[in-house]
Amino acid sequence: MRRREPSPEFGIYIKELMERRGVTAVDIANLCRVKPTFVYAVLRGECPLPEGRIDAIATLLSLNAADHARFRLEALAVYAPREVREALWKLQGEGGRRKR
């Protein structure tokens, strides 16, 4: 099994997307066939999104191709060690949403 570190940053990112698109935690829970409490745990960075549902959630959020690819990368990044995630954020540019 892959190692996963908590990622509250992804929770912040997905909340921003949800707010922009008018999608609720219940909408995501219904799509993934999980309880809303699980989705809230994802939003707090305590759990990863189910890998098999990442693309469906991106579609629910009406993401264009570039944003869809970024969403997928961000969702899967929780399986990487913190050092790898930080290197990824650095590559995304200084103007990105994550400054440390």
C-alpha positions in Angstrom: 0.0 0.0 0.0 1.2 3.5 -0.8 2.2 5.9 1.9 -0.2 8.8 2.4 0.5 12.0 4.3 -2.2 14.4 5.4 -2.8 17.2 2.9 -5.0 20.0 4.1 -3.8 22.0 1.1 -5.8 19.7 -1.2 -8.9 20.3 0.9 -8.5 24.0 0.5 -8.0 23.6 -3.2 -11.1 21.4 -3.7 -13.2 23.7 -1.5 -12.3 26.6 -3.8 -13.3 24.6 -6.8 -16.6 23.6 -5.2 -17.5 27.1 -4.3 -16.8 28.4 -7.8 -18.9 25.7 -9.4 -21.7 25.5 -6.7 -21.0 21.9 -5.9 -21.6 20.7 -2.4 -20.1 17.9 -0.3 -23.4 16.0 -0.6 -23.1 16.2 -4.4 -19.6 14.6 -4.2 -20.8 12.1 -1.6 -23.7 11.0 -3.8 -21.4 10.7 -6.9 -18.8 8.6 -4.9 -21.4 6.7 -3.0 -20.0 7.6 0.3 -21.3 9.5 3.3 -20.9 13.3 3.4 -18.8 12.9 6.5 -16.2 11.2 4.4 -16.2 14.1 2.0 -15.8 16.5 4.9 -12.8 14.4 6.0 -11.3 14.8 2.5 -11.9 18.6 2.7 -10.0 18.7 6.1 -7.1 16.7 4.5 -7.7 13.6 6.6 -8.5 11.2 3.8 -7.7 11.0 0.1 -10.3 11.0 -2.6 -11.1 7.6 -3.9 -8.8 7.1 -6.9 -11.5 5.6 -9.1 -13.7 8.7 -8.6 -11.2 11.5 -9.2 -12.1 11.9 -12.9 -15.8 11.8 -12.2 -15.4 14.5 -9.5 -13.4 16.7 -11.9 -16.3 16.3 -14.4 -18.8 17.2 -11.7 -16.8 20.3 -11.0 -16.9 21.2 -14.8 -13.1 21.5 -15.1 -11.5 22.2 -18.4 -8.8 19.8 -19.6 -5.9 21.7 -18.0 -7.7 22.1 -14.7 -8.8 18.5 -14.8 -5.2 17.4 -15.2 -4.1 19.6 -12.3 -7.0 18.3 -10.1 -6.0 14.7 -10.8 -2.3 15.5 -10.0 -3.3 17.3 -6.8 -5.6 14.5 -5.8 -2.9 11.8 -6.3 -0.2 13.9 -4.7 -1.4 12.9 -1.3 0.3 9.6 -1.8 3.7 11.3 -2.3 6.0 12.2 0.6 5.8 15.9 1.6 9.2 16.7 -0.1 7.8 15.5 -3.4 4.6 17.6 -3.0 6.6 20.7 -2.1 8.8 20.2 -5.2 5.7 19.9 -7.3 4.2 23.1 -5.9 7.5 24.9 -6.6 7.3 23.7 -10.2 3.8 25.1 -10.4 5.3 28.6 -10.0 5.7 31.2 -7.4 2.4 32.8 -8.5 0.5 29.7 -7.5 -1.9 29.3 -4.6 0.7 27.7 -2.3 3.4 29.8 -0.9 5.5 28.6 2.0 
